[in-house]
Amino acid sequence: MSEMLTIQGDVESGFGPVADAFRRNFAQHGEIGAAVAVYAGDRPVVDLWAGHRDRHRTLPWERDTIVPVFSSTKGLAAFTLASAVSKGLLDYEQPVAQYWPEFAAHGKGEITVRQLIDHQAGLSGLDPVVRLSQIADLDGLAPILAAQRPAWRPGTRHGYHAITLGLYQGELLRRVDPQHRTLGRIFAEDIAKPLGLDFFIGLPADQGLERIATMAATRGMDALRYERDFPLRIGAEIAAKRGFAYAALSNPRTGSPARATRREFLEVELPGSNGVGNARALARVYGAAAGRTGALPLDDALLDRLAAADTADDVPAGDLVLHIKTRYHLGFRKSGGEFRFGSDKRAYGTTGLGGSFGFADPATGLGFGYSMNRLGLAVLDDVRSRNLRQALLRCTH
């Protein structure tokens, strides 16, 4: 297959190692279809795509192919929330209840915006079963979110709010936005349109499904051949239907990730988990942030805060949901510890289930984006993404 692979796109001089790593991912790591992009500020220096957008390898991955990127959406939601902070509509250090009084129920009155978006609020799961149709009814969903009891004492631990984070962010923004726009609409109008991003949080009705790559689960011998990091403890909790991981990943009921290319899943706004777009869009937005181009509706003080090196709260006991050590900062992951990306600790971004990733590297002014349709099993550091990031680092050092 590697001999027949045709890589499409462009690479600026000096970034050839990224193209080499991209090709090796297909030859050695089971890539089906994928794209990688790197922006230096507003300028693309890597924009590549290859492979197929279906498991049976009959439909080519094309320049305009988009794909679900799951939790890589969280970074774009974090930028959207940051735009409200930059406008003075929100303050990270103020209680959520200041903007959403009903949120104070069950002892949540002191939870700050920062604690909420940094996965410290204990709201990683919901007690009542919530379905996609309920997520579309924002007025009906808000009381369910506000009534949730924290699963641990807020601010003392953290645990990945895999699906719920975006729902809480969305309601918070809807309340402070002067037009009461949803998070997906704010993103579309204030970030995606000005930057020309081919990315949606809530797929519009006029967007067809035919250019969206379908996801492929990694099973059987492919798992043994291509994977080294098996999330056994998470799998055990899901199988036993108990524990923080099960609560965070099973409700709201969004369906199997392998069936993510369904309109009923993509059309609702799940700002933590159902964005659909491409590597180019991820790299473009992170490049604008890292390069301080002025294209994002964020002031320099806010960008300084996102890039601060040592502001993530280290929780030695680890992540209660993912069962590994993680570092969160203002809605993003920060480089450090066992999961390093970019040039230094100023780098920030978010990963997505299966392997997708986008991040800003303020030290170099580069933004990185990777999207694919074979669902890897690693919790954070997918080998394909790591190969590309390490190649990029060699290009800049």
N, C-alpha and C positions, 0 to 999 in steps of 0.2 A: 504493500500500500504506500509506503514512504516514497518509492520510486515514481509513483504515479501522481503524487501530491503536487498540486499547483498552488502556490501561495500568491494571492492577489494583493495589490496595494503598493505602498511606497515606504521607503526607509531612507532617512537622511544620512549622509555620510557620517560615520562614527558610531552609528547605532546598529550596525550589522549583527553584533552578537545577539541582539533581541530576536532578529529574524532567524538566526541559527537555532536558538532555544525554542522558538515557536515551531520550527520544523521538527526538532527532536521530540517535542511533545506528541506529535502525531506518530512518529516512528517508534517511540519507546513507551509512551504513557497512555495509549488508548484513546487519544483525542478523536472525536467524531467530527465536530464542527466547532470553530472557535474564531475569536477575533482578539487582537491586542492593539492598543494604541497608547502613545505617549505624546503629551503636549508640553512644549516649553513655553509657558505662558499661554498665549493665544495661537502659537504656531505648532502645527502637527509635525513631529519628527519621526514618528512611527505610526503607521495606519495599515494594518495587515488583517486579512481574513482568509480562511481556507476550510476545506472539508465539506461536510454536508449538514443540512439542517434537519435531517431525519435519521433515525436509528438504522434504517435499512440502506442508507447511503445512496438514495436515488435523487434527492433534491439538493442542488449545490447551495452552499452558504455564499450569499452574495453581499455586495457592499451595503445594501439597505436592510439586510437581515437583522431582526431584533429578537430578543430572547428574554425570558424571565430571569432576573438576577437575584431574586429572593432578598436576603438581608443586605446585599449591596445597596438596596434602596434606602437603607437607614442613613447612609451618608448624605443622600440628596434631601431626605427629610430633615436631617440635622442642619444643613445649609438653609433650608426653608425656615426653620425655627430661628436660626441665627439672624435671618433677615428681619424678623420681627424684633429681636433684641436690638439690632442695629438701628431700627427706627424708633426705639424707645417704647415699644408696645409691650415688651416683656423684659423681665430682669431674671437672670439665671438664679440669683440668690434669694429671690422672694418666694413665699409659699405659693404653691399652685392654687390653693384655696382663695388667694387674693383675687385671682382672675376667674375662678370657677368655685364659688362658695360651696356647692353641694359636694365637692370633692373631699371636704373636711370630715365626712362621715367616718365613723369607726377609727378615730384617732389619727386621721391623715392630715390634720390641719397644719402641722409644722413641716410637712414634706415640701422641700423646695423644688423649683423647676430643675435645677441642676441634679438633685438627687433622683428625680423621676427619670430624666433622660440618660443618667449614668447607671441605670439598672439597680438602684439602691432602695427603691420604694417598696419592695416586697409584693409587687403587683404583676408578677410574671405569669400568673395564671388567673383564670376566672372560675368562680364557683358554678354559676348557671351555664348550661351549654348554650353557646352562641353560634348561629349559623350564618352563612353568607348573606342570606336575605335580611337578617337583622343588622348586619354591618352596613348595608345600604341605607337603613333607616337611622340616620344620625340622631334625630330627636329621641328615638326609642332606645338607642344604644347608650346615650350619655348617662341616664340614671343607673344603668347596669354597671358601667365603669365607675361611677362615683360611689356606688354602694359596696364595692369590693373591699373586703378586709385584707390588710397586708399579711403575707405569709411569714414574714419575719419583722423584727423591729426596724423600721425604716432608718437608713443611715448607718447601720451597724455592719451590714453585709451587702454583697451584691450578687445578683443572679440574672442571667440573660433574659430579658423580656422579649422573647423571640417574635411574638406576634402582637402582644398587647401594647408594646411601646408606641407603635405607630398610631394605634387607636387613641391613646391618651394624648399624644402630640396633636393629632388632628382635632380633637375636641377643644384642646387648649387654644390652638390657633384660631379656630372658628369663633371663639369667644372674644379674642382680642383684636382680630382683624376688623378695621372700620367697616368693611363691606360684608363681614361674616362669611368670607369665602372659606371653602374647604382647603386643607393642606394641598391636595392634588391640584386644585385650581390656582392657588397662590404659586406653587411650583411652576405650573404651566405658563402662567402669565408673567411672572416676575423673574424667573430664572431660565426655564427651558426656551421660551420664545426669544428673548434677547440674545442668548448664546447659541441659538440654532440647534438645540439638543434633540436628538431623535430618542426621546425617553418619555414614558408616561407613568404616572401614579394614578391609576384609574383609567383604563383604556377607553378612549372615546368611541362612540358608536360608529363614526365614519372611518375608523381604522380596521381594516380587514385582518383576518387571522392568517392569511396565506403566506405572508412573509415572516411569520414568527416561527422560529425553530422549535421543534418539539423536543422535550427532555427525554433522556435515556438513563434509566436506573442502571447502576453497576451491580451485577449479580454473578453468582457462580464462579467460574474460573476467571472471569475478568476481574473480580474482586481480589482474588489471590495474585493475579498477574500484575495488576496496576496499583494496588493499594497496600500501604504499610501501616496506616494509622486507623485502626478500627475503634469506633466509639462504643466499646463494649458496655460500659456502665450505663450510658444513655440508652442503648438498646435494651439492656436488662430492665430498666425502669419502664420503658415503653411496653415491653412484653408483659410486665407484671401489672401494668396500668396503675402505677403509683409512683410517688416521688416528684421532686421539683421539675425534672426534665419532662416527665410525662405530662404534668399540668401545663407546662409552658408550650409544648409542641403539639398537643392534641386538641386544644380549645383556645380560640375559636376553631370550629370545624371547617377547615379550608380544603381538605382533600389531599391526596397523595401528590408529592412534588413532581412525580413522573407524569402527572396529568395536569400540569400547571397551565398548559395552553388551552384553556377553556374560557370562553367569554364570560361565563358566570363568575369565574375566579378573577379574571383580569379586569373586569369592568368596575368592581367595587374598589374603594380606596383602602388599601392596607399598606400604609406608608412604611411599615417595618418589614414587609415581606413580599409584595407582589408587583413591584416595579418591573416594567418591561422596556428594554432599550438595548444599547450596544456598548462595546468597549470605547468607541469614539466619544460617546456622550459622557461616560464616566471620566475619561482622561481630560476632556475639554473643561468640565466644571472644576476638577481638581487642579488642572493647570492654571485656570484663572485665579484660583485661590492661592496656589503656591507662588505664582509669578506676580501677584499683586497687579493684575492688568486693569482693574477697575470695571471689569465686565460683570462682576457679581454685585448684588445690592448689599454689600457688607463694607463697613468702614475699616480702616487700618487697625484701629484699636481692637476690634472684634477679631480680625485675622491674626493679630498678635496673640490674642488669648487662645485661639484654636491651636496655634503653633507652639505655645509655651511648652518647654521640654519636660518639666517635672510636675505638672499639675494633675495628672491622673492619680486617683486614690488607689494606693496599693492595698489589697486585701489579702494578707498572707494565707488565710484559710482557703482562698480560691473561690471560684464561681460556683454557686450553689446549684445552678442548672447544668452548666457544661462540664463541671468536675475537673476543670483545669484552671490555671492562673490566667486571669485576663485583666486588662487595663482599659478603662473607659474614661472618656473626657468629652463633656459637652455633646454627647450623642454619637461620638466617634470612638473607634479603637485607637489607642496610641501604641506606637512601636516601643518595644521593650520586653524584658524578661525572656520568655521562651519563644515569643513571636515577634521577630524583628522585620521591619520593612523600611525602605527608604534609606537615607544616609545617616540619620541620627534620631534621637528621641523627639525631635520636633515633628516628625512625620505623623500623619493621621489619616484615617480612612475607615472603610467598613468592608468586611468580607460577606459573601453570600453562600448559602447552602449549596453544596455541590462544587464550589471552587471559584466562583466569580469574585472579583476584587477591584476596588478603586481606591486610590489614595493620593494625597498631596505630599510632596517632598519639599518643604520650604527651603532647605539648604541648597537645593539645586534649581528651584523654580519649576520643577517638573510635576506633571500630573499623569497618573498611570491608570489604565483601565483594561480589564480582561473579562471576557464573557465566553461561555461555552455551553454545550448541551449534554455532555456526559456528566452525570451527577457523581462526583467523587465522594468519598466517605470521610475524609479528614474533617475534624471539627473546625479547625482554623486554617492550618497551613497546608493547603493542597500542593502537591509536588509540582503540578504544571504551573501554577501561579508563582511558586517559589523559584522555579527555573527561570522564568521570565524576569522576575524582580532581581535575581542575582546577576543575570546578564545585563540588565539596565545599570546596576550598580557598577559593574566593570566598565561600562561606557563612560561613566562620569567621575571615576577615580583613577 
